[in-house]
Amino acid sequence: MSHEERIELAHRQHVKYFMRFLNILPSSLSSHDTTRVTIAYFSVCGLDVLGSISSINLELRQRIVDWIYQLQVHPNKESGDMSSCGFQGSSTINIDLGAANSHYRCGHLAMTYTGLCILLTLGDDLSRINRKALVEGVKALQTDEGNFSATLSGCESDMRFVYCAACISYILDDWSGFNIEKATEYIIKSINYDFGIAQCPELESHGGTTFCALATLALTKQLDKLSTEQVEGLKRWLLFRQVDGFNGRPNKSVDTCYSFWVGASLKILDILHMTNYGNNRKYVYETQDCVVGGFSKWPDTCTDPMHTYLGLAGLSLIGENGLLEIVPTLNITNRAFEHLKTIHQKWATES
Amino acid sequence: MSDSGDSDIAWTLYKDRPEWKDITPVSEDDGPNPVVVIAHSEKFEDVYDYFRAVLKKNEKSERVLQLTKDAVELNPANYTVWQYRRDLLKALGTDLRSELDYVESVIKQSPKNYQVWHHRRVLVEWLQDPTLELELTGDALLQDPKNYHAWQHRQWAIKTFGLFSKEMAFVDNLITEDVRNNSAWNQRYFVVNNHLGWSDLNVQREICYAMEKIKFVKNNESAWNYLRGVLLHDKRGLSGNAVVTSFCEDLYKNKCRSPYLLAFIIDICDEAIKKGELSCFHNPDRAIELCTALATKYDKIRSKYWNYISEKFKIAKNEQEEKEKQQENGDKMDD
């Protein structure tokens, strides 16, 4: 117990860490050029989990909101086509294109999902989104198999984007772009012989894709489609991911991010309390950088915004002091989720 | 991959190249007050300014094909550049074999990048020729035997083109090298499930294979999970296969207390109870005893879980005793 008391959240440093990422990044991060919105998501939502959303002053808040809206791809001006609609991850291809190649400028499901989360977390009322168009953009990306591609512009399709599409549909409170039956079928087909869930049927079970699948089933209210055997098997597989922290696959190294991916999956199944919080907490803190802030996947390695956010989110799931509560399915704080509910109410009265 | 532009002495910016004079670069419009700004190198900005310009013009030419190579080198995760490159390959009728070589070299540099593997897959689909895929993924798995991207591509190629014939030997090698390689165990299941089939003979052979590997390393989740997976295809289930049940009891007798073994015996008990086939080894009391051992000694980190499982057996036991009592009463009434 004495050791557990010694570990402390470097709260102030983490706030500074996220504020730096919201500002300017070195050229060594050029390979993240098309996914800048996700970095903004980890930073904004990370500050929120830290209870420090007010560190973002009104001026910065407005800048972030305006920047996100600027990345929204609108319906084709001539044809009215909405299949490209969504949010882009950056302004790299934020240019007007002619009819022959307008499809290169298109939304990306992970960016639409994280972009919407940022807007919600910053208290925006979503009044500038084109709901109908975003739903059509989701619809255009579901495959015959039931899963989703990320974007129209040539891309793989797998469980990650099933999850992003489910989150978008939930946030927009409109499931007309998401075939729940087909997606559920795809998820159930991706359950493996060890009862974990994979990126696609027959691949190896994985903690991250299991989260994507389970959160989707929860958001679409389809958890009851799993048999008792599947649920019990899944519980076992997930609980066996705990070593001290959690790993993502049997016999792989423990990694901070799985304290969230596996932790949130267990929370969705309502059995997170069966894990050992003390060991989990201790591992996550071993990956904390107390000097400049941030968390890394392993002790004494480089921190990054994703592991920092997921480390904090994982700690929040087990009730760490000083952190806001997380909604495990959508991966935003309860505070942001309450705001979403008021938006849903408003939409319901308008329609 | 990081931007190596600064150390590239001989590099000539596109804006300084005479053969590109006809193109007016288009700079990025990131709005008046952007956030999460990346301070790209001059080379990066220059290449992407020209990429935007040709995209806008929809130019399909050899020089643009070269430009996409530079753009991809600076950011292999840019899926739009890859897509435009594929459209160029089609429009220009480029030799796709040389493109296979090229993407292979990019995969070697960025083996965990989604876009490069997707590009590879499209090329193989176009060519309808998977002859290089087993070697390519084999090389990637030599570097990292658990590379998810490589396994995904390999499974796709094998399934699409029916390349199963040598896969079992490949898998066996990997498991021999590292018996804890869960990806390899998963691939073994994939091969049996899609190719060899779950005939009685194959089921028995796979059971023996898993047991051999468990004897070698007992506390190996991957092998235990595989054994359980194979038994999904055995009509007799977990509890009805004497080879398996006596294997477990032998391990137990020889003081093995791996949580995977104890969990397995608990599951055998569970099945035996459900089937109404109780024995001195497989009954609620044994299961409860094992749950207690796991919770208090052998798997303390999951003690709450084992207590939860134990509770289920206690309920089952009570129900059973209740039933027996009723039976007795019924018998007495009959007397």
HADDOCK unambig.tbl for C-alpha pairs under 7 A between the chains (distance, minus, plus):
assign (segid A and resid 21 and name CA) (segid B and resid 36 and name CA) 5.99 0.50 0.50
assign (segid A and resid 22 and name CA) (segid B and resid 35 and name CA) 5.70 0.50 0.50
assign (segid A and resid 22 and name CA) (segid B and resid 36 and name CA) 4.61 0.50 0.50
assign (segid A and resid 23 and name CA) (segid B and resid 35 and name CA) 5.53 0.50 0.50
assign (segid A and resid 23 and name CA) (segid B and resid 36 and name CA) 5.09 0.50 0.50
assign (segid A and resid 23 and name CA) (segid B and resid 37 and name CA) 6.36 0.50 0.50
assign (segid A and resid 24 and name CA) (segid B and resid 36 and name CA) 5.43 0.50 0.50
assign (segid A and resid 24 and name CA) (segid B and resid 37 and name CA) 4.68 0.50 0.50
assign (segid A and resid 24 and name CA) (segid B and resid 38 and name CA) 5.85 0.50 0.50
assign (segid A and resid 24 and name CA) (segid B and resid 39 and name CA) 6.91 0.50 0.50
assign (segid A and resid 25 and name CA) (segid B and resid 36 and name CA) 6.66 0.50 0.50
assign (segid A and resid 25 and name CA) (segid B and resid 37 and name CA) 5.92 0.50 0.50
assign (segid A and resid 25 and name CA) (segid B and resid 38 and name CA) 4.60 0.50 0.50
assign (segid A and resid 25 and name CA) (segid B and resid 39 and name CA) 5.95 0.50 0.50
assign (segid A and resid 26 and name CA) (segid B and resid 38 and name CA) 5.87 0.50 0.50
assign (segid A and resid 26 and name CA) (segid B and resid 39 and name CA) 5.29 0.50 0.50
assign (segid A and resid 27 and name CA) (segid B and resid 3 and name CA) 6.58 0.50 0.50
assign (segid A and resid 27 and name CA) (segid B and resid 38 and name CA) 6.04 0.50 0.50
assign (segid A and resid 27 and name CA) (segid B and resid 39 and name CA) 5.00 0.50 0.50
assign (segid A and resid 27 and name CA) (segid B and resid 40 and name CA) 4.58 0.50 0.50
assign (segid A and resid 27 and name CA) (segid B and resid 41 and name CA) 6.11 0.50 0.50
assign (segid A and resid 28 and name CA) (segid B and resid 2 and name CA) 5.00 0.50 0.50
assign (segid A and resid 28 and name CA) (segid B and resid 3 and name CA) 5.89 0.50 0.50
assign (segid A and resid 29 and name CA) (segid B and resid 2 and name CA) 6.62 0.50 0.50
assign (segid A and resid 29 and name CA) (segid B and resid 38 and name CA) 6.88 0.50 0.50
assign (segid A and resid 30 and name CA) (segid B and resid 2 and name CA) 6.47 0.50 0.50
assign (segid A and resid 30 and name CA) (segid B and resid 3 and name CA) 6.28 0.50 0.50
assign (segid A and resid 30 and name CA) (segid B and resid 38 and name CA) 6.60 0.50 0.50
assign (segid A and resid 30 and name CA) (segid B and resid 40 and name CA) 6.20 0.50 0.50
assign (segid A and resid 30 and name CA) (segid B and resid 75 and name CA) 6.58 0.50 0.50
assign (segid A and resid 31 and name CA) (segid B and resid 1 and name CA) 6.25 0.50 0.50
assign (segid A and resid 31 and name CA) (segid B and resid 2 and name CA) 6.46 0.50 0.50
assign (segid A and resid 31 and name CA) (segid B and resid 74 and name CA) 6.95 0.50 0.50
assign (segid A and resid 31 and name CA) (segid B and resid 75 and name CA) 4.56 0.50 0.50
assign (segid A and resid 31 and name CA) (segid B and resid 76 and name CA) 6.90 0.50 0.50
assign (segid A and resid 31 and name CA) (segid B and resid 77 and name CA) 6.41 0.50 0.50
assign (segid A and resid 34 and name CA) (segid B and resid 78 and name CA) 6.17 0.50 0.50
assign (segid A and resid 36 and name CA) (segid B and resid 36 and name CA) 6.43 0.50 0.50
assign (segid A and resid 40 and name CA) (segid B and resid 36 and name CA) 6.47 0.50 0.50
assign (segid A and resid 63 and name CA) (segid B and resid 33 and name CA) 5.87 0.50 0.50
assign (segid A and resid 63 and name CA) (segid B and resid 34 and name CA) 6.69 0.50 0.50
assign (segid A and resid 64 and name CA) (segid B and resid 35 and name CA) 6.27 0.50 0.50
assign (segid A and resid 67 and name CA) (segid B and resid 31 and name CA) 6.84 0.50 0.50
assign (segid A and resid 67 and name CA) (segid B and resid 34 and name CA) 5.94 0.50 0.50
assign (segid A and resid 91 and name CA) (segid B and resid 28 and name CA) 6.50 0.50 0.50
assign (segid A and resid 91 and name CA) (segid B and resid 29 and name CA) 6.34 0.50 0.50
assign (segid A and resid 91 and name CA) (segid B and resid 30 and name CA) 5.49 0.50 0.50
assign (segid A and resid 92 and name CA) (segid B and resid 28 and name CA) 6.01 0.50 0.50
assign (segid A and resid 93 and name CA) (segid B and resid 52 and name CA) 6.83 0.50 0.50
assign (segid A and resid 94 and name CA) (segid B and resid 29 and name CA) 6.74 0.50 0.50
assign (segid A and resid 97 and name CA) (segid B and resid 56 and name CA) 5.49 0.50 0.50
assign (segid A and resid 101 and name CA) (segid B and resid 58 and name CA) 6.86 0.50 0.50
assign (segid A and resid 104 and name CA) (segid B and resid 80 and name CA) 6.50 0.50 0.50
assign (segid A and resid 153 and name CA) (segid B and resid 80 and name CA) 6.27 0.50 0.50
assign (segid A and resid 153 and name CA) (segid B and resid 83 and name CA) 6.26 0.50 0.50
assign (segid A and resid 154 and name CA) (segid B and resid 83 and name CA) 5.59 0.50 0.50
assign (segid A and resid 155 and name CA) (segid B and resid 118 and name CA) 6.70 0.50 0.50
assign (segid A and resid 156 and name CA) (segid B and resid 118 and name CA) 6.12 0.50 0.50
assign (segid A and resid 193 and name CA) (segid B and resid 229 and name CA) 4.91 0.50 0.50
assign (segid A and resid 194 and name CA) (segid B and resid 225 and name CA) 5.62 0.50 0.50
assign (segid A and resid 194 and name CA) (segid B and resid 229 and name CA) 6.37 0.50 0.50
assign (segid A and resid 202 and name CA) (segid B and resid 190 and name CA) 6.45 0.50 0.50
assign (segid A and resid 203 and name CA) (segid B and resid 152 and name CA) 6.69 0.50 0.50
assign (segid A and resid 204 and name CA) (segid B and resid 183 and name CA) 6.10 0.50 0.50
assign (segid A and resid 204 and name CA) (segid B and resid 186 and name CA) 5.80 0.50 0.50
assign (segid A and resid 250 and name CA) (segid B and resid 182 and name CA) 6.24 0.50 0.50
assign (segid A and resid 250 and name CA) (segid B and resid 221 and name CA) 6.44 0.50 0.50
assign (segid A and resid 250 and name CA) (segid B and resid 222 and name CA) 6.36 0.50 0.50
assign (segid A and resid 251 and name CA) (segid B and resid 180 and name CA) 6.12 0.50 0.50
assign (segid A and resid 251 and name CA) (segid B and resid 182 and name CA) 6.74 0.50 0.50
assign (segid A and resid 274 and name CA) (segid B and resid 302 and name CA) 6.71 0.50 0.50
assign (segid A and resid 274 and name CA) (segid B and resid 304 and name CA) 4.94 0.50 0.50
assign (segid A and resid 274 and name CA) (segid B and resid 305 and name CA) 5.35 0.50 0.50
assign (segid A and resid 275 and name CA) (segid B and resid 302 and name CA) 6.04 0.50 0.50
assign (segid A and resid 276 and name CA) (segid B and resid 301 and name CA) 5.70 0.50 0.50
assign (segid A and resid 276 and name CA) (segid B and resid 302 and name CA) 6.84 0.50 0.50
